[in-house]
Each structure stands twice: as C-alpha cells, then as structure tokens.
C-alpha cells in the first residue's frame, strides 16, 4: 500500500455520506492500493484483507455501491477485472519515483460502465473497374467529447459526482415522522442504517409502541434515530412508565436531581414523603457551622 492524501472535502461530501461507513473507509483505502494513475486489480477478497481485515462486510457489494455512486469504475480488459478511481490524478500527487501504471485505462475497453468506447466498423465498397476500397466508419455511439482521463499529477480537492437528492422509502419516512423530534437528526445517516438493518415493519411498530410508553422517553431521554436503529433497540423491552409523565421542577423537560436520586435508589412510593426526607438531609448538610460528627449535636431537620 502507498501513502496518499486525504483532504477536508472527503469528510464533507454529501454524496459520499449517503453510503455506508464501511464503503467510505473502503474508498479511502482504494487510494492507497491504486497505482500512480488510480488503477488496481478488482479482487474483492484481496482488497478486504488489505483495507478491512477485521470487519464482517461484503467488499464486492461495497465496491458496487461506490461504482453506482460514480466514485469508481469497474471494468474488464483481456480477461482481467480492474478498478479505476475517478479523477484520481486530480486528487493525488504521486511520488515522481513511483513507477507508471501497467494496467490499461478503462477508456481503452468497451467494458467500461461509464461510457462505450467507439468501435471502428470496416465497410468494403465495390467500385466498378477499380480495386476494393476499405472505409473505416466510426461507430454511431461515438461522441466527440470522448477523451482519455487527465493524467496530471496536480493535487486538488477531489471532484464529486453530480449530487442526487436522497430518496427515502415510504416505510422510513413513516418511521421518521413518528420518532420523537429530539432524536430526528442526520436523516441520510439514519436511512443508511435503516437499509443496513432492514427491520421487519411489524416488529418496528411494536418496538416503537413500547418505547413511546417507556419511562425514558416520557422523561425526555431519546437517542438519535440512527443510534436507535444501529443498536436494534426496537427489540428491547424498556421499563414502562408507572404513570403519566411528570413535569420537571427545573422547567427544562429533564428530571431534577431528586428524581435522579429516587430512580437510583429504586424508590417508587409516595413522592412527597421521600422528597421531604431527602430535602431535610440536603438542608442539614448545607447548614453553616454544622458538620456531621462535629460534637455539637444534630443539625436541624435530623432525628
């Protein structure tokens, strides 16, 4: 593997962010595996050992995702499969001593998925009282702007393919609208995790119903939807709320310190008596000049 550059534009790419995390890591790893022209052999098993040796993932499927998004080209030449990183020469500045690529460019072969290379067609025209003349006619699919990719070593911010608006399934949109507003963030990332997990619709609805009636959600503790899906929390059995949600004394929708103490102690009896006792302890500890065990008698409020 070779040392390559990663620029800030890589982390801010909206198009790349729509792909799974493993695909993003794989994409940066392809730069290190590619030669000075951005080409390498398309061997998913070998690539996985080099880039993602400890992850349980389908590298062949991830490569297909990168190709579909326009970040790489997968093609064949002389019976071999290869990969071309799109605009690699604009992304990187290879060392001048790095050997030239021995892999043919994708534009030299009609197997390229991005565009079809013009195929010459030979037509023999018979002319009376003359020899046959061979005329080469360009294929109708040829375009005037078909040119080989740039080979400049100039370093620049990686070019991005045309941005496509994210398309969300109806089931995911319904989940997004139902999930509490406090956890609705990073919709593209949540959708990617939804596609990865592929939860059963009935199980998902049942899990949401349990969480909507849980103590944690009633008290305002809602994790982001992406994390909720990643940890498969719709399969959990959260603690149900014992009654209607209580308004927090601090007015911020979160439990007070006394609520946290009561939850930690597992206290579920009358709130007033417990709060009064805890308040007395707190007041005694805060009384000036009175410290427990100082020999001056019990502080006010203590038995």
TORSE-177875 format. One record per residue (C-alpha): residue in three letters; x, y, z. Coordinates in steps of 0.5 Angstrom, whole numbers, m for minus. Example, Ala and Ser with C-alpha at 12.3 -4.5 7.8 and 13.67 -1.06 7.14 Angstrom:
 res  east north    up
 Ala    25    m9    16
 Ser    27    m2    14
! end
This chain:
 res  east north    up
 Unk     0     0     0
 Unk     2     7    m1
 Unk     2    14     3
 Unk    m4    18     0
 Unk    m7    25     2
 Unk   m14    26     5
 Unk   m17    33     4
 Unk   m22    36     8
 Unk   m27    35     2
 Unk   m27    28     3
 Unk   m31    29    10
 Unk   m36    34     8
 Unk   m38    30     2
 Unk   m46    30     2
 Unk   m46    24    m4
 Unk   m41    20     0
 Unk   m44    21     6
 Unk   m50    17     3
 Unk   m46    11     3
 Unk   m45     6     9
 Unk   m39     8    13
 Unk   m35     1    11
 Unk   m36     4     4
 Unk   m33    11     6
 Unk   m27     7     9
 Unk   m26     3     3
 Unk   m26     8    m2
 Unk   m20    12     2
 Unk   m17     5     2
 Unk   m17     4    m5
 Unk   m13    11    m6
 Unk    m7     7    m2
 Unk    m8     1    m6
 Unk    m8     4   m13
 Unk    m2     6   m17
 Unk     0    13   m19
 Unk    m6    13   m25
 Unk   m11    11   m20
 Unk   m12     4   m22
 Unk   m12    m3   m19
 Unk   m14   m10   m20
 Unk   m21   m12   m18
 Unk   m20   m17   m13
 Unk   m25   m16    m7
 Unk   m22   m22    m3
 Unk   m15   m19    m3
 Unk   m18   m12    m2
 Unk   m22   m14     4
 Unk   m15   m17     7
 Unk   m11   m10     6
 Unk   m17    m5     8
 Unk   m22    m8    12
 Unk   m19   m14    15
 Unk   m23   m14    22
 Unk   m30   m12    19
 Unk   m35   m17    17
 Unk   m37   m14    11
 Unk   m38   m16     3
 Unk   m33   m12     0
 Unk   m36   m14    m7
 Unk   m42   m10    m5
 Unk   m39    m4    m3
 Unk   m35    m3    m9
 Unk   m41    m4   m13
 Unk   m44     2    m9
 Unk   m38     6   m10
 Unk   m39     5   m17
 Unk   m46     6   m17
 Unk   m45    13   m14
 Unk   m40    15   m19
 Unk   m33    14   m15
 Unk   m30     9   m18
 Unk   m30     5   m25
 Unk   m30    m3   m25
 Unk   m28    m6   m32
 Unk   m25   m11   m35
 Unk   m19   m12   m40
 Unk   m16   m18   m43
 Unk   m20   m23   m38
 Unk   m18   m19   m32
 Unk   m22   m14   m28
 Unk   m20    m8   m26
 Unk   m22    m1   m22
 Unk   m21     6   m24
 Unk   m21    11   m18
 Unk   m25    17   m22
 Unk   m21    23   m22
 Unk   m15    20   m18
 Unk   m10    25   m22
 Unk   m13    31   m19
 Unk   m14    28   m12
 Unk    m7    26   m11
 Unk     1    28   m12
 Unk     4    21   m13
 Unk    12    21   m12
 Unk    16    22   m18
 Unk    20    16   m17
 Unk    13    12   m17
 Unk    13     7   m23
 Unk     8     8   m28
 Unk     2     4   m29
 Unk     2    m3   m32
 Unk    m6    m3   m32
 Unk   m10    m1   m38
 Unk   m14     5   m38
 Unk   m22     4   m38
 Unk   m23     8   m44
 Unk   m19     3   m48
 Unk   m24    m2   m47
 Unk   m31    m2   m48
 Unk   m33    m6   m42
 Unk   m33     1   m38
 Unk   m39     2   m35
 Unk   m39    10   m35
 Unk   m39    10   m43
 Unk   m38     6   m49
 Unk   m31     7   m53
 Unk   m32     8   m60
 Unk   m31     1   m64
 Unk   m29     2   m71
 Unk   m33    m1   m77
 Unk   m30    m3   m83
 Unk   m34    m3   m89
 Unk   m32    m5   m96
 Unk   m34    m1  m102
 Unk   m34    m4  m109
 Unk   m32     1  m114
 Unk   m33    m1  m122
 Unk   m27    m2  m126
 Unk   m23    m1  m119
 Unk   m20    m4  m113
 Unk   m24    m5  m107
 Unk   m23     1  m102
 Unk   m24     0   m95
 Unk   m27     5   m91
 Unk   m27     6   m83
 Unk   m33     9   m81
 Unk   m34    11   m73
 Unk   m39     7   m69
 Unk   m45    11   m68
 Unk   m45    11   m61
 Unk   m38    15   m61
 Unk   m38    22   m58
 Unk   m34    28   m60
 Unk   m32    29   m53
 Unk   m30    22   m51
 Unk   m23    24   m49
 Unk   m18    20   m44
 Unk   m18    22   m37
 Unk   m13    27   m35
 Unk    m6    25   m33
 Unk    m4    31   m29
 Unk    m1    30   m22
 Unk    m4    36   m20
 Unk    m6    36   m13
 Unk   m13    39   m12
 Unk   m20    38    m8
 Unk   m23    31   m10
 Unk   m28    32   m15
 Unk   m35    30   m13
 Unk   m40    26   m18
 Unk   m47    30   m19
 Unk   m51    31   m13
 Unk   m57    27   m12
 Unk   m63    28    m8
 Unk   m63    23    m3
 Unk   m69    18    m4
 Unk   m73    15     2
 Unk   m77    10     3
 Unk   m84    11     5
 Unk   m83     6    11
 Unk   m77    10    13
 Unk   m81    17    12
 Unk   m87    14    17
 Unk   m81    12    22
 Unk   m78    19    21
 Unk   m85    22    23
 Unk   m87    18    28
 Unk   m80    18    32
 Unk   m79    24    37
 Unk   m77    30    35
 Unk   m71    30    40
 Unk   m68    24    36
 Unk   m69    26    29
 Unk   m62    28    27
 Unk   m58    26    21
 Unk   m63    24    16
 Unk   m59    21    11
 Unk   m54    17    16
 Unk   m61    14    19
 Unk   m63    12    13
 Unk   m57     9    11
 Unk   m57     5    18
 Unk   m65     3    16
 Unk   m63     0    10
 Unk   m57    m4    13
 Unk   m61    m7    19
 Unk   m68    m8    15
 Unk   m72    m8    21
 Unk   m79   m12    20
 Unk   m85    m7    20
 Unk   m89   m10    25
 Unk   m83   m11    30
 Unk   m81    m4    29
 Unk   m88    m1    30
 Unk   m89    m6    36
 Unk   m82    m3    39
 Unk   m84     4    38
 Unk   m90     3    42
 Unk   m86     0    47
 Unk   m81     6    47
 Unk   m87    11    47
 Unk   m90     8    53
 Unk   m83     8    57
 Unk   m80    12    63
 Unk   m74    14    59
 Unk   m78    17    53
 Unk   m83    20    58
 Unk   m77    23    62
 Unk   m74    26    55
 Unk   m68    21    54
 Unk   m69    20    47
 Unk   m63    18    43
 Unk   m62    20    36
 Unk   m65    15    31
 Unk   m59    13    27
 Unk   m56    10    34
 Unk   m63     7    36
 Unk   m63     3    29
 Unk   m56     1    30
 Unk   m57    m2    37
 Unk   m63    m5    35
 Unk   m67    m2    40
 Unk   m74    m4    37
 Unk   m72   m11    40
 Unk   m71    m8    47
 Unk   m76    m8    53
 Unk   m76    m2    56
 Unk   m78     0    63
 Unk   m85     2    62
 Unk   m87     9    66
 Unk   m91     8    72
 Unk   m96    14    71
 Unk   m96    20    66
 Unk   m90    24    65
 Unk   m88    29    71
 Unk   m86    36    69
 Unk   m79    37    72
 Unk   m78    42    77
 Unk   m73    46    73
 Unk   m77    47    67
 Unk   m73    44    62
 Unk   m76    38    61
 Unk   m71    34    64
 Unk   m71    30    71
 Unk   m69    34    77
 Unk   m63    32    82
 Unk   m68    29    87
 Unk   m71    25    81
 Unk   m65    22    79
 Unk   m63    20    86
 Unk   m70    17    87
 Unk   m69    13    81
 Unk   m62    11    83
 Unk   m65     8    90
 Unk   m71     5    86
 Unk   m76     9    91
 Unk   m83     8    88
 Unk   m87    10    94
 Unk   m90    17    96
 Unk   m86    23    93
 Unk   m88    28    98
 Unk   m85    24   104
 Unk   m79    22   100
 Unk   m77    29    98
 Unk   m78    32   104
 Unk   m73    27   108
 Unk   m68    28   102
 Unk   m69    35   103
 Unk   m68    35   110
 Unk   m62    32   109
 Unk   m59    36   104
 Unk   m61    42   108
 Unk   m58    39   114
 Unk   m51    38   110
 Unk   m51    45   108
 Unk   m53    49   115
 Unk   m47    53   116
 Unk   m42    51   122
 Unk   m46    44   123
 Unk   m42    38   120
 Unk   m44    31   122
 Unk   m40    28   127
 Unk   m37    35   130
 Unk   m40    34   137
 Unk   m45    40   137
 Unk   m51    36   137
 Unk   m55    34   131
 Unk   m57    39   125
 Unk   m64    42   125
 Unk   m68    37   121
 Unk   m64    31   123
 Unk   m67    26   128
! end
